[in-house]
Amino acid sequence: CNPPYLPPADEYNDPELDLAVEGGPTGTEFTIQLLSLAKKYLEPNGSIYLILSSRMDNFETEWQKETVKQEKYFFERLKLVRFF
């Protein structure tokens, strides 16, 4: 999943784009909610993979996690993270 990860900004004049990129007041709320609900839908010992940005605030979760891959871009670092 590539969840929305940015805090709100005045950069967009398109409400649909806002939904695609804004993840809540700190940018992490959508991801935190997704992780809190994911165990209900995964098989036992299942994993969820998320693309996370260095522009997100750090957040705590009960999931263990490992970075599978990361790439640096002009203004951020993107990571593919496995939560298990």
N, C-alpha and C positions, 0 to 999 in steps of 0.2 A: 504494500500500500504506500502510496505517496500522499500522505495526509497534508491538509493545509497547515502551514507552520509559521506564518508571519503574524505579528501583532497588527492591529488596524493601522492604516495609513491613508492619507488623503491623495495618494498617487493614482487611484483608480476611479474612473467615472462610470464603471460598469458593475452593477450589483452581482451579476453572475461571476465575474472575475473575483470580486470580494469573497464569495463563497468558496471559490477554488483555492485561494491562497491564504486567507486569514483564518488562523486557528484559534482565535479567542484573544482576550486582552493581553496575554503574554506570548501568544503564539503556540502555547502547549496544551491548551484546554481540550481541543479536539482529540489530540493524541492520547492524553490522559484518560479521557472518557472511552475512547476506542479500546485501550488496553484494559480498562476496568471491566468492560463487557465481553472481551474476546474469549476468556476462559469458558464462558457459557456455550460457546459455539465450536470450540476446538476439541479434537479428540484428546484423550488422556495423553500427556507428554507432548502435546502439539506445540508448534512454534508459530510465531507471527513475525513477518519481515516488514520493516518500515524504512522508508527513506527519510532521514532526519537531517536538518540543516544546522550549521553552527550559529545561525541567526536566531535559533530558538533559545529561550531561557532554559537552563538546566531544570530537570524535574526528577522527582523521586518516584519510584515504582517498586512494587513487590516482585516484579519479574527479574530474573537474571537476564543479562544481555551480553552479546558479543558483537563487535564490529566485524562485519564480513568483508567490506570493501569501503574505501573512501577516495574521493577525488576533490581536488581543490579547483575552485573557479575564481573569477575576479573578486567577488565580494563575499564569498562564503565557501565553506567546505561541506560537501554532501557525504553522508555515510549511509550505507546499507547496514542496518542493525537487526540482528536476530534476537527476539525476545522469547524466552523459554521458561 
